[in-house]
Amino acid sequence: MIKQIDHVNIVVHDLEVMLTFYEQALGLKRAKEVTISGDWVEAVVGLKGVKAEVVYLELASGPRIELIHYLSPSGMTVKGLDIPNTFGMRHIAFRVSEIDRWVGKLKKKGIRFFGAVRQASKKQVRYSGGLRKRLVYFYDPEGNILELCEYVQG
């Protein structure tokens, strides 16, 4: 039986830029930094000559985010990953309180948003207890799609 989501892994081009964003803009806390290499990781990921820097970032609850920067073999950038309807894993959602305050704070830091905070259609999306979801999409510095969401009475 699956118990919970343990972590989300984001392969990054510039580890320092991404750390600055996730720590300073979003408030995640650095929990551990490691360099991984050797037969074990090569077998896991199916690549030869793997050497990577990994930083574990944590929130107060929920899965951690692992930023991984491959020193070897070098990775590639794939077109279309910054478009919401491209097939595959497409975004990470962060549940917040006071979403409008969060958006204002991030805009002051130059974060690009898809648009304004919107409320999900009451006719299409229903949550128990009469909760309504407010949400907005935005990008991290390398173009990964992120979401802020807040559940409110209404």
N, C-alpha and C positions, 0 to 999 in steps of 0.2 A: 504494500500500500504506500502510495506517495504521501509524505507528511506535509511538505511545504516547499516553496521555491527557496533554494539556498543562496544563489547569487546570479547576477547577470554579468556577463563578460563583454567588455567593449574593447576591441582591438583599435589602438590609437596610433596615429602617425607621430604626434608631438606630445609626449607624456607630460612635460612641464606645463604646457598650455592647458591641457585637459585637466590636470590636477588643480591648477589655479581656478578654473571654472567650477569644477565640482566641489571643491573645498570652499572657495570664497564666495561664489555666486549662489550656490545651492546649500552650503552648510554641511556637507558630508564630512565625516571625520576619518582621517587616515588611521587605519588600525595596524597595518603590516605592510612591509615592502620586502620582496624577495626576487632573486634572479633564479630562473628555472632553466635547466638544460639536461641533456642526457637521454639515455635509452628509454626511460619511463615516459617522459613527455613526448618523445618522438613517436612512441607506440600509441599514445593516447590521441594525438592530433594528426597522425599519419603524415608527418613531414620529417625530413632528415636534416640534421645539423641545427636543431632548434636551440636558440638561446633567447630568452625574453625577460624583460623586467615587468614585474607585476606589483601593483599597488592595490590593497584592499581598502575600500571606503565603506563606512557604515553609517546608518541612520539610527535613530532611537529604537526602531523596530522594523521588522521585515527583512527581506534579503539584502545582502551587501552587493555593492557594485565593484567589480574587479576591472581595473584599467590594465591592459596588457600591451606592451610595446615590444614587438619582435625585433631583435637585433639581427637575427638570422633564422631562417631565410627571410628576405625582405618581402613585404606584402604588396598588395595592389589595391588601387582604388577602383571600385565598380560604379559605373554610372547608374543613376536612378534610385540609389538608396535613400536619397533625401526627399523622395516623392511618396506620399502616404499610401498610394495603392500599388506600389511595387510589391511583388510577391515575396513572402518570407517575413521574418521578424522585422517590425518596423518602428516601434517606439517603446519607451519606458514611461510609465505614468507615476508621478509623485503626488500623493495625497497631501493636501495642505489645509490649513485654516487661513482665513483672510486672503483668498486668492487675489483679490484686487490689489492688496498691499504688496503681495509677492510680485505681481506683474509690474507694478510701478517701480519697485526696487530693481528688478532685472532690466527693465527698459533703461533705467539710469546707468546701468553697466553696459549698455549697447547691445543687449540681447535682442535678436530678431524673432518676432512672433509672426505666426501665420495671419492673425487677425485679432479681434477683440475677444474677451471672455464671453462665452455663449452658454446658455442653459440648454441641456438636452431636451428634446421634445417630450412633453408629458404623455402624448399619445403613443410614442414609439418606445421610450425607455422608462421603465418603472422600477422603483426600488422599494423594499419593504419599509414600513413605518412612515410612508409619505415623503421620503427623502427625494430630492431632486439633485441632479448632478450639474455643476457648472465646470466648464473646462476650457482650456486653451492649449494650442500646440506652439512649440518654439524649437529652435535649433541650438545644439551645443556648438562649440567652436569648429568642430570637424564635420558639421552637417548632419549629425544624428538627430532624429526627431525625438523630442521629449514632450511630455504633457504635464500640466498642472491640473489637478482636479480637486473639487471641494463638494461635499454633500451637505445640502441645506434643507431645512423644512420648507415645504411649499407645494 
